[in-house]
Amino acid sequence: MDIQEETRNGVVVLRPAGRIDSGTAAVFEKRVAQAVAAGKVRVVIDMGGVSGVGSAGLRSLLMASKRAHAGGSRIVLAGLSPAVRRDFDTSGFTGLFAMHADVEAALKALAP
């Protein structure tokens, strides 16, 4: 799985590409964990390049979010396609994450 990273205004923006499922979830979860390892970090996960999220992918997002919260960090999602949004809706995960239309909206929501 390819995951691009940039920092904008003190916020880490991660851009995974492809499907987050049982074959890629461990790599994805590890990468998000690395981003929040320093603590008190704000992270936007730009889901625009994600084609789908399986149950293992949803679990990895949930675990990453729990770790982030415990360390004083915050993770928000941005740019979910209708198909990925359905994956979240179907699983009941929609209410567990702050979701924004795009990265700009997510950055604005995370502004201090």
N, CA, C and O atoms as a GROMACS GRO file, in nm:
protein
  448
    1MET      N    1   0.084  -0.117   0.000
    1MET     CA    2   0.000   0.000   0.000
    1MET      C    3   0.089   0.123   0.000
    1MET      O    4   0.184   0.132   0.077
    2ASP      N    5   0.057   0.216  -0.086
    2ASP     CA    6   0.129   0.342  -0.093
    2ASP      C    7   0.058   0.445  -0.006
    2ASP      O    8  -0.062   0.466  -0.018
    3ILE      N    9   0.133   0.509   0.083
    3ILE     CA   10   0.077   0.613   0.170
    3ILE      C   11   0.169   0.734   0.164
    3ILE      O   12   0.282   0.730   0.212
    4GLN      N   13   0.120   0.840   0.105
    4GLN     CA   14   0.195   0.965   0.097
    4GLN      C   15   0.170   1.044   0.224
    4GLN      O   16   0.064   1.031   0.287
    5GLU      N   17   0.266   1.127   0.262
    5GLU     CA   18   0.253   1.209   0.383
    5GLU      C   19   0.304   1.349   0.357
    5GLU      O   20   0.403   1.369   0.287
    6GLU      N   21   0.235   1.445   0.415
    6GLU     CA   22   0.282   1.583   0.416
    6GLU      C   23   0.236   1.646   0.546
    6GLU      O   24   0.144   1.596   0.612
    7THR      N   25   0.300   1.754   0.583
    7THR     CA   26   0.258   1.829   0.701
    7THR      C   27   0.216   1.968   0.656
    7THR      O   28   0.289   2.037   0.586
    8ARG      N   29   0.096   2.006   0.696
    8ARG     CA   30   0.042   2.136   0.659
    8ARG      C   31  -0.008   2.206   0.785
    8ARG      O   32  -0.098   2.158   0.854
    9ASN      N   33   0.053   2.320   0.815
    9ASN     CA   34   0.014   2.398   0.933
    9ASN      C   35   0.016   2.314   1.060
    9ASN      O   36  -0.072   2.327   1.145
   10GLY      N   37   0.116   2.228   1.073
   10GLY     CA   38   0.129   2.145   1.191
   10GLY      C   39   0.040   2.022   1.194
   10GLY      O   40   0.038   1.950   1.294
   11VAL      N   41  -0.033   1.997   1.087
   11VAL     CA   42  -0.122   1.882   1.078
   11VAL      C   43  -0.061   1.781   0.981
   11VAL      O   44  -0.022   1.817   0.870
   12VAL      N   45  -0.053   1.655   1.022
   12VAL     CA   46  -0.004   1.550   0.935
   12VAL      C   47  -0.119   1.505   0.845
   12VAL      O   48  -0.226   1.470   0.892
   13VAL      N   49  -0.094   1.507   0.714
   13VAL     CA   50  -0.193   1.461   0.617
   13VAL      C   51  -0.140   1.332   0.555
   13VAL      O   52  -0.034   1.331   0.491
   14LEU      N   53  -0.214   1.223   0.574
   14LEU     CA   54  -0.178   1.095   0.516
   14LEU      C   55  -0.272   1.066   0.400
   14LEU      O   56  -0.393   1.088   0.410
   15ARG      N   57  -0.215   1.018   0.289
   15ARG     CA   58  -0.294   0.989   0.169
   15ARG      C   59  -0.271   0.844   0.125
   15ARG      O   60  -0.186   0.817   0.041
   16PRO      N   61  -0.348   0.751   0.181
   16PRO     CA   62  -0.336   0.613   0.136
   16PRO      C   63  -0.400   0.597  -0.001
   16PRO      O   64  -0.492   0.671  -0.038
   17ALA      N   65  -0.350   0.500  -0.077
   17ALA     CA   66  -0.407   0.471  -0.209
   17ALA      C   67  -0.436   0.322  -0.219
   17ALA      O   68  -0.356   0.239  -0.176
   18GLY      N   69  -0.550   0.290  -0.276
   18GLY     CA   70  -0.589   0.151  -0.292
   18GLY      C   71  -0.695   0.110  -0.193
   18GLY      O   72  -0.765   0.194  -0.136
   19ARG      N   73  -0.706  -0.018  -0.173
   19ARG     CA   74  -0.806  -0.072  -0.081
   19ARG      C   75  -0.740  -0.101   0.054
   19ARG      O   76  -0.628  -0.152   0.060
   20ILE      N   77  -0.811  -0.068   0.162
   20ILE     CA   78  -0.763  -0.101   0.296
   20ILE      C   79  -0.843  -0.223   0.341
   20ILE      O   80  -0.960  -0.213   0.379
   21ASP      N   81  -0.777  -0.338   0.337
   21ASP     CA   82  -0.844  -0.464   0.370
   21ASP      C   83  -0.746  -0.555   0.443
   21ASP      O   84  -0.643  -0.508   0.492
   22SER      N   85  -0.777  -0.683   0.451
   22SER     CA   86  -0.692  -0.774   0.528
   22SER      C   87  -0.549  -0.781   0.475
   22SER      O   88  -0.457  -0.813   0.550
   23GLY      N   89  -0.529  -0.752   0.349
   23GLY     CA   90  -0.395  -0.755   0.292
   23GLY      C   91  -0.313  -0.630   0.318
   23GLY      O   92  -0.190  -0.634   0.308
   24THR      N   93  -0.378  -0.520   0.349
   24THR     CA   94  -0.307  -0.392   0.364
   24THR      C   95  -0.330  -0.323   0.498
   24THR      O   96  -0.262  -0.225   0.529
   25ALA      N   97  -0.424  -0.373   0.577
   25ALA     CA   98  -0.462  -0.305   0.701
   25ALA      C   99  -0.346  -0.291   0.799
   25ALA      O  100  -0.334  -0.188   0.865
   26ALA      N  101  -0.262  -0.394   0.810
   26ALA     CA  102  -0.151  -0.387   0.907
   26ALA      C  103  -0.053  -0.277   0.870
   26ALA      O  104  -0.006  -0.204   0.957
   27VAL      N  105  -0.022  -0.264   0.742
   27VAL     CA  106   0.069  -0.158   0.696
   27VAL      C  107   0.007  -0.021   0.722
   27VAL      O  108   0.073   0.071   0.768
   28PHE      N  109  -0.121  -0.010   0.691
   28PHE     CA  110  -0.192   0.116   0.711
   28PHE      C  111  -0.194   0.153   0.860
   28PHE      O  112  -0.162   0.266   0.896
   29GLU      N  113  -0.231   0.059   0.944
   29GLU     CA  114  -0.239   0.086   1.088
   29GLU      C  115  -0.103   0.126   1.144
   29GLU      O  116  -0.094   0.217   1.227
   30LYS      N  117   0.002   0.058   1.101
   30LYS     CA  118   0.136   0.091   1.147
   30LYS      C  119   0.176   0.232   1.106
   30LYS      O  120   0.235   0.306   1.184
   31ARG      N  121   0.143   0.270   0.984
   31ARG     CA  122   0.178   0.403   0.934
   31ARG      C  123   0.105   0.512   1.010
   31ARG      O  124   0.164   0.615   1.044
   32VAL      N  125  -0.023   0.491   1.040
   32VAL     CA  126  -0.099   0.589   1.118
   32VAL      C  127  -0.044   0.595   1.260
   32VAL      O  128  -0.032   0.704   1.317
   33ALA      N  129  -0.010   0.480   1.317
   33ALA     CA  130   0.048   0.477   1.452
   33ALA      C  131   0.179   0.555   1.456
   33ALA      O  132   0.206   0.624   1.554
   34GLN      N  133   0.260   0.544   1.351
   34GLN     CA  134   0.385   0.620   1.345
   34GLN      C  135   0.357   0.770   1.343
   34GLN      O  136   0.430   0.848   1.404
   35ALA      N  137   0.253   0.810   1.275
   35ALA     CA  138   0.220   0.952   1.264
   35ALA      C  139   0.180   1.011   1.399
   35ALA      O  140   0.209   1.127   1.427
   36VAL      N  141   0.115   0.931   1.483
   36VAL     CA  142   0.068   0.983   1.611
   36VAL      C  143   0.160   0.946   1.727
   36VAL      O  144   0.132   0.981   1.842
   37ALA      N  145   0.270   0.876   1.699
   37ALA     CA  146   0.359   0.829   1.805
   37ALA      C  147   0.415   0.943   1.890
   37ALA      O  148   0.442   0.924   2.008
   38ALA      N  149   0.434   1.059   1.831
   38ALA     CA  150   0.489   1.171   1.906
   38ALA      C  151   0.390   1.228   2.006
   38ALA      O  152   0.429   1.300   2.098
   39GLY      N  153   0.263   1.198   1.989
   39GLY     CA  154   0.160   1.248   2.080
   39GLY      C  155   0.117   1.390   2.046
   39GLY      O  156   0.194   1.467   1.989
   40LYS      N  157  -0.005   1.422   2.082
   40LYS     CA  158  -0.065   1.553   2.059
   40LYS      C  159  -0.047   1.600   1.914
   40LYS      O  160  -0.014   1.715   1.888
   41VAL      N  161  -0.071   1.508   1.823
   41VAL     CA  162  -0.060   1.536   1.681
   41VAL      C  163  -0.200   1.535   1.621
   41VAL      O  164  -0.286   1.456   1.660
   42ARG      N  165  -0.222   1.624   1.528
   42ARG     CA  166  -0.348   1.624   1.454
   42ARG      C  167  -0.321   1.559   1.319
   42ARG      O  168  -0.226   1.594   1.250
   43VAL      N  169  -0.408   1.462   1.282
   43VAL     CA  170  -0.388   1.386   1.159
   43VAL      C  171  -0.515   1.388   1.075
   43VAL      O  172  -0.625   1.364   1.125
   44VAL      N  173  -0.497   1.419   0.947
   44VAL     CA  174  -0.604   1.405   0.849
   44VAL      C  175  -0.569   1.286   0.763
   44VAL      O  176  -0.458   1.278   0.709
   45ILE      N  177  -0.662   1.193   0.748
   45ILE     CA  178  -0.644   1.083   0.655
   45ILE      C  179  -0.730   1.115   0.534
   45ILE      O  180  -0.852   1.110   0.540
   46ASP      N  181  -0.663   1.148   0.423
   46ASP     CA  182  -0.731   1.181   0.298
   46ASP      C  183  -0.768   1.049   0.230
   46ASP      O  184  -0.681   0.980   0.176
   47MET      N  185  -0.894   1.015   0.234
   47MET     CA  186  -0.942   0.888   0.183
   47MET      C  187  -0.976   0.895   0.033
   47MET      O  188  -1.032   0.800  -0.022
   48GLY      N  189  -0.944   1.005  -0.031
   48GLY     CA  190  -0.978   1.023  -0.172
   48GLY      C  191  -0.920   0.918  -0.264
   48GLY      O  192  -0.979   0.888  -0.368
   49GLY      N  193  -0.805   0.861  -0.230
   49GLY     CA  194  -0.742   0.758  -0.312
   49GLY      C  195  -0.775   0.617  -0.269
   49GLY      O  196  -0.720   0.521  -0.324
   50VAL      N  197  -0.864   0.602  -0.172
   50VAL     CA  198  -0.901   0.471  -0.120
   50VAL      C  199  -1.024   0.420  -0.196
   50VAL      O  200  -1.127   0.487  -0.203
   51SER      N  201  -1.011   0.301  -0.254
   51SER     CA  202  -1.120   0.246  -0.334
   51SER      C  203  -1.221   0.167  -0.253
   51SER      O  204  -1.334   0.146  -0.298
   52GLY      N  205  -1.184   0.124  -0.134
   52GLY     CA  206  -1.275   0.049  -0.048
   52GLY      C  207  -1.208   0.020   0.084
   52GLY      O  208  -1.086   0.024   0.097
   53VAL      N  209  -1.292  -0.011   0.184
   53VAL     CA  210  -1.241  -0.044   0.318
   53VAL      C  211  -1.313  -0.169   0.366
   53VAL      O  212  -1.435  -0.170   0.382
   54GLY      N  213  -1.236  -0.274   0.387
   54GLY     CA  214  -1.291  -0.398   0.439
   54GLY      C  215  -1.297  -0.395   0.591
   54GLY      O  216  -1.261  -0.295   0.654
   55SER      N  217  -1.344  -0.503   0.650
   55SER     CA  218  -1.358  -0.507   0.796
   55SER      C  219  -1.223  -0.492   0.866
   55SER      O  220  -1.215  -0.428   0.971
   56ALA      N  221  -1.118  -0.550   0.809
   56ALA     CA  222  -0.985  -0.534   0.869
   56ALA      C  223  -0.938  -0.389   0.861
   56ALA      O  224  -0.872  -0.339   0.951
   57GLY      N  225  -0.973  -0.322   0.752
   57GLY     CA  226  -0.939  -0.180   0.738
   57GLY      C  227  -1.014  -0.094   0.838
   57GLY      O  228  -0.956  -0.002   0.896
   58LEU      N  229  -1.141  -0.123   0.857
   58LEU     CA  230  -1.220  -0.049   0.956
   58LEU      C  231  -1.162  -0.070   1.095
   58LEU      O  232  -1.152   0.024   1.174
   59ARG      N  233  -1.126  -0.194   1.125
   59ARG     CA  234  -1.066  -0.224   1.256
   59ARG      C  235  -0.936  -0.147   1.273
   59ARG      O  236  -0.911  -0.092   1.380
   60SER      N  237  -0.854  -0.142   1.169
   60SER     CA  238  -0.726  -0.071   1.181
   60SER      C  239  -0.748   0.078   1.204
   60SER      O  240  -0.674   0.140   1.280
   61LEU      N  241  -0.848   0.135   1.140
   61LEU     CA  242  -0.882   0.276   1.164
   61LEU      C  243  -0.928   0.298   1.307
   61LEU      O  244  -0.889   0.395   1.372
   62LEU      N  245  -1.011   0.207   1.356
   62LEU     CA  246  -1.061   0.218   1.493
   62LEU      C  247  -0.946   0.207   1.593
   62LEU      O  248  -0.940   0.286   1.688
   63MET      N  249  -0.857   0.112   1.574
   63MET     CA  250  -0.744   0.095   1.665
   63MET      C  251  -0.653   0.218   1.660
   63MET      O  252  -0.606   0.264   1.764
   64ALA      N  253  -0.626   0.269   1.541
   64ALA     CA  254  -0.542   0.388   1.528
   64ALA      C  255  -0.606   0.507   1.598
   64ALA      O  256  -0.537   0.585   1.664
   65SER      N  257  -0.736   0.520   1.583
   65SER     CA  258  -0.807   0.631   1.646
   65SER      C  259  -0.801   0.620   1.799
   65SER      O  260  -0.782   0.720   1.868
   66LYS      N  261  -0.818   0.499   1.850
   66LYS     CA  262  -0.810   0.479   1.996
   66LYS      C  263  -0.671   0.513   2.049
   66LYS      O  264  -0.657   0.579   2.152
   67ARG      N  265  -0.568   0.466   1.978
   67ARG     CA  266  -0.430   0.497   2.019
   67ARG      C  267  -0.404   0.647   2.016
   67ARG      O  268  -0.343   0.704   2.106
   68ALA      N  269  -0.452   0.709   1.910
   68ALA     CA  270  -0.432   0.854   1.896
   68ALA      C  271  -0.498   0.928   2.011
   68ALA      O  272  -0.438   1.014   2.074
   69HIS      N  273  -0.622   0.893   2.038
   69HIS     CA  274  -0.697   0.960   2.144
   69HIS      C  275  -0.626   0.942   2.278
   69HIS      O  276  -0.615   1.037   2.356
   70ALA      N  277  -0.579   0.821   2.306
   70ALA     CA  278  -0.510   0.794   2.432
   70ALA      C  279  -0.382   0.876   2.447
   70ALA      O  280  -0.342   0.910   2.558
   71GLY      N  281  -0.320   0.908   2.334
   71GLY     CA  282  -0.196   0.986   2.338
   71GLY      C  283  -0.215   1.134   2.320
   71GLY      O  284  -0.118   1.209   2.308
   72GLY      N  285  -0.341   1.179   2.318
   72GLY     CA  286  -0.368   1.321   2.302
   72GLY      C  287  -0.371   1.368   2.158
   72GLY      O  288  -0.374   1.488   2.132
   73SER      N  289  -0.371   1.274   2.064
   73SER     CA  290  -0.378   1.310   1.922
   73SER      C  291  -0.521   1.300   1.873
   73SER      O  292  -0.609   1.250   1.942
   74ARG      N  293  -0.541   1.350   1.753
   74ARG     CA  294  -0.675   1.348   1.695
   74ARG      C  295  -0.665   1.309   1.548
   74ARG      O  296  -0.579   1.360   1.476
   75ILE      N  297  -0.751   1.219   1.503
   75ILE     CA  298  -0.756   1.176   1.364
   75ILE      C  299  -0.893   1.210   1.306
   75ILE      O  300  -0.996   1.182   1.367
   76VAL      N  301  -0.892   1.272   1.188
   76VAL     CA  302  -1.016   1.296   1.115
   76VAL      C  303  -0.998   1.243   0.973
   76VAL      O  304  -0.886   1.229   0.924
   77LEU      N  305  -1.110   1.214   0.909
   77LEU     CA  306  -1.109   1.161   0.774
   77LEU      C  307  -1.159   1.267   0.676
   77LEU      O  308  -1.238   1.354   0.712
   78ALA      N  309  -1.110   1.259   0.553
   78ALA     CA  310  -1.152   1.354   0.450
   78ALA      C  311  -1.163   1.285   0.315
   78ALA      O  312  -1.094   1.186   0.288
   79GLY      N  313  -1.250   1.338   0.230
   79GLY     CA  314  -1.257   1.297   0.092
   79GLY      C  315  -1.306   1.156   0.066
   79GLY      O  316  -1.262   1.092  -0.030
   80LEU      N  317  -1.396   1.106   0.147
   80LEU     CA  318  -1.446   0.970   0.126
   80LEU      C  319  -1.533   0.966   0.000
   80LEU      O  320  -1.622   1.049  -0.019
   81SER      N  321  -1.506   0.868  -0.085
   81SER     CA  322  -1.590   0.848  -0.204
   81SER      C  323  -1.724   0.790  -0.157
   81SER      O  324  -1.733   0.741  -0.044
   82PRO      N  325  -1.827   0.795  -0.242
   82PRO     CA  326  -1.955   0.733  -0.202
   82PRO      C  327  -1.941   0.585  -0.166
   82PRO      O  328  -2.007   0.538  -0.073
   83ALA      N  329  -1.856   0.512  -0.236
   83ALA     CA  330  -1.838   0.369  -0.207
   83ALA      C  331  -1.774   0.348  -0.070
   83ALA      O  332  -1.816   0.261   0.006
   84VAL      N  333  -1.674   0.427  -0.039
   84VAL     CA  334  -1.607   0.416   0.092
   84VAL      C  335  -1.701   0.462   0.202
   84VAL      O  336  -1.705   0.402   0.310
   85ARG      N  337  -1.777   0.565   0.176
   85ARG     CA  338  -1.876   0.612   0.275
   85ARG      C  339  -1.977   0.502   0.304
   85ARG      O  340  -2.019   0.485   0.419
   86ARG      N  341  -2.018   0.427   0.201
   86ARG     CA  342  -2.110   0.315   0.221
   86ARG      C  343  -2.047   0.208   0.311
   86ARG      O  344  -2.115   0.149   0.395
   87ASP      N  345  -1.917   0.184   0.293
   87ASP     CA  346  -1.848   0.087   0.379
   87ASP      C  347  -1.860   0.129   0.525
   87ASP      O  348  -1.884   0.046   0.612
   88PHE      N  349  -1.844   0.258   0.552
   88PHE     CA  350  -1.857   0.309   0.688
   88PHE      C  351  -2.002   0.304   0.736
   88PHE      O  352  -2.028   0.264   0.850
   89ASP      N  353  -2.094   0.342   0.651
   89ASP     CA  354  -2.236   0.341   0.689
   89ASP      C  355  -2.285   0.200   0.720
   89ASP      O  356  -2.352   0.177   0.820
   90THR      N  357  -2.249   0.105   0.634
   90THR     CA  358  -2.293  -0.034   0.649
   90THR      C  359  -2.241  -0.095   0.778
   90THR      O  360  -2.310  -0.172   0.844
   91SER      N  361  -2.119  -0.060   0.814
   91SER     CA  362  -2.057  -0.117   0.934
   91SER      C  363  -2.096  -0.044   1.062
   91SER      O  364  -2.068  -0.092   1.172
   92GLY      N  365  -2.160   0.071   1.049
   92GLY     CA  366  -2.194   0.149   1.167
   92GLY      C  367  -2.080   0.234   1.219
   92GLY      O  368  -2.086   0.286   1.331
   93PHE      N  369  -1.975   0.251   1.139
   93PHE     CA  370  -1.858   0.328   1.181
   93PHE      C  371  -1.869   0.477   1.151
   93PHE      O  372  -1.783   0.554   1.193
   94THR      N  373  -1.972   0.517   1.081
   94THR     CA  374  -1.984   0.658   1.039
   94THR      C  375  -1.978   0.753   1.159
   94THR      O  376  -1.911   0.856   1.152
   95GLY      N  377  -2.046   0.720   1.266
   95GLY     CA  378  -2.050   0.808   1.382
   95GLY      C  379  -1.924   0.806   1.467
   95GLY      O  380  -1.912   0.886   1.560
   96LEU      N  381  -1.830   0.718   1.436
   96LEU     CA  382  -1.709   0.706   1.516
   96LEU      C  383  -1.598   0.802   1.473
   96LEU      O  384  -1.502   0.822   1.546
   97PHE      N  385  -1.612   0.860   1.355
   97PHE     CA  386  -1.507   0.946   1.300
   97PHE      C  387  -1.565   1.078   1.252
   97PHE      O  388  -1.675   1.083   1.197
   98ALA      N  389  -1.488   1.184   1.273
   98ALA     CA  390  -1.523   1.312   1.211
   98ALA      C  391  -1.485   1.298   1.063
   98ALA      O  392  -1.372   1.262   1.030
   99MET      N  393  -1.581   1.328   0.976
   99MET     CA  394  -1.560   1.315   0.832
   99MET      C  395  -1.585   1.449   0.765
   99MET      O  396  -1.682   1.518   0.794
  100HIS      N  397  -1.494   1.485   0.674
  100HIS     CA  398  -1.503   1.613   0.606
  100HIS      C  399  -1.499   1.592   0.456
  100HIS      O  400  -1.445   1.492   0.408
  101ALA      N  401  -1.555   1.685   0.382
  101ALA     CA  402  -1.566   1.672   0.237
  101ALA      C  403  -1.430   1.663   0.170
  101ALA      O  404  -1.413   1.588   0.073
  102ASP      N  405  -1.333   1.738   0.220
  102ASP     CA  406  -1.200   1.738   0.160
  102ASP      C  407  -1.095   1.776   0.264
  102ASP      O  408  -1.128   1.808   0.379
  103VAL      N  409  -0.970   1.772   0.224
  103VAL     CA  410  -0.861   1.801   0.317
  103VAL      C  411  -0.870   1.943   0.370
  103VAL      O  412  -0.846   1.966   0.489
  104GLU      N  413  -0.904   2.038   0.284
  104GLU     CA  414  -0.912   2.178   0.328
  104GLU      C  415  -1.014   2.194   0.441
  104GLU      O  416  -0.988   2.263   0.540
  105ALA      N  417  -1.131   2.130   0.427
  105ALA     CA  418  -1.232   2.138   0.532
  105ALA      C  419  -1.184   2.071   0.661
  105ALA      O  420  -1.211   2.119   0.770
  106ALA      N  421  -1.112   1.960   0.646
  106ALA     CA  422  -1.058   1.890   0.764
  106ALA      C  423  -0.954   1.976   0.835
  106ALA      O  424  -0.952   1.984   0.958
  107LEU      N  425  -0.867   2.040   0.756
  107LEU     CA  426  -0.765   2.127   0.817
  107LEU      C  427  -0.830   2.243   0.891
  107LEU      O  428  -0.786   2.282   0.999
  108LYS      N  429  -0.933   2.296   0.832
  108LYS     CA  430  -1.004   2.408   0.897
  108LYS      C  431  -1.066   2.361   1.029
  108LYS      O  432  -1.063   2.434   1.128
  109ALA      N  433  -1.122   2.242   1.030
  109ALA     CA  434  -1.184   2.189   1.152
  109ALA      C  435  -1.081   2.161   1.261
  109ALA      O  436  -1.112   2.168   1.380
  110LEU      N  437  -0.958   2.131   1.222
  110LEU     CA  438  -0.852   2.102   1.318
  110LEU      C  439  -0.771   2.224   1.360
  110LEU      O  440  -0.683   2.214   1.445
  111ALA      N  441  -0.802   2.338   1.301
  111ALA     CA  442  -0.726   2.459   1.334
  111ALA      C  443  -0.740   2.491   1.482
  111ALA      O  444  -0.848   2.477   1.540
  112PRO      N  445  -0.628   2.534   1.545
  112PRO     CA  446  -0.633   2.565   1.690
  112PRO      C  447  -0.719   2.688   1.717
  112PRO      O  448  -0.734   2.728   1.832
   0.00000   0.00000   0.00000
